[in-house]
Amino acid sequence: MKELTDSYDDFQDAGVLRERLAGDGYLFFRGLLPRDVVADVHEQLARILYDSDWLARDADPRELVASGRAVEEGSAGFFGAYTAIQSTEAFHRLAVRPELLELAGRLLGEEAFAHPAHICRIAPPSPGANPTPIHQDYRFIQGSVDTLTTWLPLSTAPPEIGGLRVLAGSPRLGVLPVKASDGPGMMRAEADEEHPEWRTTSYRPGDVLLFGSLTVHGAMPNRTKQLRLSADFRYQALSAPMARDLLGTGKPHYHPDVPDFPTLTRGWTSTTCVEVPPNVNFVDRWDPRVDDVPTPPSRFAYV
């Protein structure tokens, strides 16, 4: 598998970044976020997982050594720990770091905002848990095809712990058909798993991987004894449409299994990091499992 191309040196050059995103479908920035900020979130979440008995009692919680009580995302026993994580202000504030908001705005050519449904991925060792299948975000996010996702490792993530991989150039394939699958999302894009343009790296806290909603990506199996901890944050232009949630707009990830933000945010210093700006244009969702989905035009001109 090929190594991700590092775009850190071109962070301020919007033209180069847009061209690279249009060609490869992703941008990778080594060490973009302050490591101490990410380390603080890591430590808070590790303590939650330790107190929830997801981590081995005889190891330092920061090492994320999985116990036998660590469970797959969405299964029985998952939502107690996940609700505590979704109640952690420092985790949500990562999504509105200036480095991330400015990067999204630079790429989109206008002010951008973060979707409130900030996702924390806690991947136990395989084969007890299924990795996130390869997919495109567009079927799940909908709204604007130019919604951007950032994937952040919250702990060291070499390939063997199940870091993310992306298929370079895959946005040019358009919206792909899907089939049912195990793992988060429960849908797999019909793309070549053995294609030579799959790329990944050995991720470190502070790294940022950004990709568009047509980029095929997915996690690899976790073949270690540790949990893989990461975050998914999504950004769109203020002028772009946002898909309306089935249970109301601006809800937390996994709501209603996770309480709504008025409950999660009790005691926070501010809730702006989980608020949708006023005057956003909301549109209805469509069934993400339908076979034929037209590929909308994109400002990134994937060719």
N, C-alpha and C positions, 0 to 999 in steps of 0.2 A: 504494500500500500504506500502511496506517495506521501511526502511530507507537505503540510500546509505551507503556503507562501506567507511570510510575515510582512504586513503592510505598516508596521509601526513607524518607520522612517517617513512614510508619506501621509501621516495622520492629518496634517494641515492642508494637504493638496486635494481639494474636493474633486477636481477633474480627473486626476489619476485614480482616486478611489472609485468614482462612478464607473470609469472605464473598466477597472479591474472587476468590480462587482457585476457589470454587464457581461463580461467574458467568462468569469469563473463561477459566479453565483454566490460567492462568499468573500469575506475579508477577515483576516486573522491579525490580532494585535498582541504581541508578546509583552506582558507587563504593563498594560494600559492603566489598570486601576492600582491604587496604593495597596501594597500587600498587607499593611497593618489594618486597613479598613476591612478587607476581605477576611483576614485572620480573626478579627473581632466577631464577625458574623459566624464564621466557622466555629469558634469557641462557644458562642451562645447556643447554636443549634446542636453541637455535640453534647452539651450539658442536657438539653432537652431529650435527646436520644438515649443518653445514659440513664436519666431519671425514668424514662419509659421502658427500660430494660431491653432496648434494642442493641446495646453494646455490651461486650464482655466485661464482667465485673473486675477481672484481674489485670486489665490493661488501662493505660491512660485514655480517657474519653476522646482526646484530640486525635488519637490514632485511628478511631472509627473501626475498631475490630468488632465485627458483627457477632451478636449472640444468636442463640437459636430462636429468639422471639422476634427477630427482624423479619418483616413480612413484605410481600410484594405490594406495590402501589394499588390502592383501591380495595384491597382485600380486608377481611375481618381483622381487627386489631390495628389497622392503619391510621384511622382518623383521630384517635386520641393524641398521638404524637404530632400528627400533621396539623391539627388545630392549634397546638401550642406553637409550632413553627410559624403558622400563619398569623399568630398573635405577636410575633417578634418584630418590633418597629425597625430595628437595624437591618433586618432582611429586606423589608420593603423599601427602605431608603436607598439601598443599593441601586434599585431600578431608576432612580432619578439623580444619580451621580452626574455632575456636569459633563464628565468625559463621554458618557453614553448619550445624554440628550443632545449635546452639541454635535456628536458624530452623526446621529440620526438626522438632525436638522440640516447638517452640511450635505448629506447624501440626498435628502428629499428636496432640498432647495427652499425650505420654509420651516417655520417653527413646528416642532414635533412634540408629541406627548407620549407617555408610557401607558399602556393598557393596565388597568388595576389588577387584573388576574395574574399576579406574579406567581410563577410556578417554581416550587422546590422539588427536585428529583432526588430521591433517596434509593439508590439501586443496591439491593442486597446481592450477595454472591449467587451466581448461576450454578446448577440448573434450578435451584429453588425459586428463582425469579426470572421472568422473561425480560430481555432488554427491549427498549422502545423500538418497534419495527421501523424500517425505512418508510418515509412518508414525505409529503409536501405539506407545509402548514396551511396553504390556502384553503383546503377543504374544511379545516377546523376553525380558522380565524374568520375567513370570508371577508365581507366589507371591501377594503382596498387590497388589490393584488400587490401593491407596493408597501404593505406592512412589513417591517423588518423585525427579525428576531435576533437577540443576543443570547449566546450560551456562555455561562460563566462557571468555571470549575471553582467550587468552594473548598476543595481539598486537592491535593496532588492527584492527577488523573492520567497515569500512563495507559497505553492501549489495553493492557491486560486487566485493568479495573473497569473497563467498559466505557471509555471516553467516547465523545461524539465523532462520527465520520461524516463527510459530505461528499457528494458526487459532483465534481467540478464540471461546469458546463451544463448541468441538468436543467436549468430553467428554459433552455432552448427546446426542450421536449414538450413544453406546454403542460397543461393540467393532465396528469396521467390517470388511467383507470386504477381502481383499488379493489382489494379483496379482503375478506375478514382475516384477522390475525390475533394471536395472543399478545399480551403486553399492553402498555399504556397507549390509549387511542384506539386500539382494537381494529385498526385498518392498516394494510400494507400497500404501498404504491407498487405497481407492476413495472419495476425497473430492474436492470441487470445487476445482481448482487456481486458479480465477478468482474465488473467493468474495470479497466485499468486506471480510470481517473478517480477512483475513490481515494480520499485523502484524510489524514488525521495527524496527530502529533502527541507528544507527551506533555500534557497540560500542567500548568502550575497556577496556584492562586494569583490573581491579578491579570491573567490572560483573558482575552475577549474574542470570541468567534461570532461574527455577524453574518447573516445570510437572508436572502429574500424568501418570500412565501412560496415560490415555485422551485426552490432548491431541494433536491432529494437528500435526506439526511436520516440518521438513526444512530442508536447506541450499539456498542459491541458488548458481547457477554462479559460479565464480571467474573474473572477466573481467580480472584484473590479471596482472602478471608475478611476483607474490609468492606464497608459501605462506600459507594461512590456518591458524593454530595455535590450537587450542581444547581444552577438556577437558569430559568428561561424568562426573559423579559422581552416584551414586544412594543414596537413604536410605530406610529403613523403620523402623517401630516395632519395638521389641524383642519385643513380644507377637505380631506378625504373622508369617504363614508366609513362608518363603523357598524359592524353587524350587531343587531339587537339581540341580547341574551334572551333565552327562553323564559327565564325567571326574573327578568329585569336587567337593566344595564349596570355595568360596573360592579359585578359581584366578585367575591373571592374565588380562587381556583378551588374546584370541587364543592362549591356551594350547591345544594343546601346540606350536604354531609358535613361541611365546615360552616360554622355560623357566619352571619353577615357581618360587614365591617363595623357597624355600631357596637357589636359585642367584641369583635377582635381588637378594636382600637382603644378600648378603655384604658386610660392611664397614659396614652401616647402624648408626646409633646406636640405633634402635628399630624393631621390626616391628609395633607395635600398630596402625598406620594401615592395615594390610592383613590384619588378623585378624578373624574372625567371632566375636562374643561367644558364650560358652557358653550352652547351653540354648535356642538358637534352634530353632524348629519347622520342619523341612524337609519339603517335599512334592514329589511327582514332577512332572516336566514333561509337557506334552502337545504334540502336533504343532502348531507355530505357523501352519502353512499351511491348517489345516482351515477350512471355509467358515463354519460356524455356531458362534460362541463366545458363550455367555451373558454378559451384562454383570453382573459381581458388584456387590452393593451397596457404596457408598462412604461413608466418614465425612464426605466433603465435600458430599454431597447435591446433586450436579449436577442443576439443574432448569432 
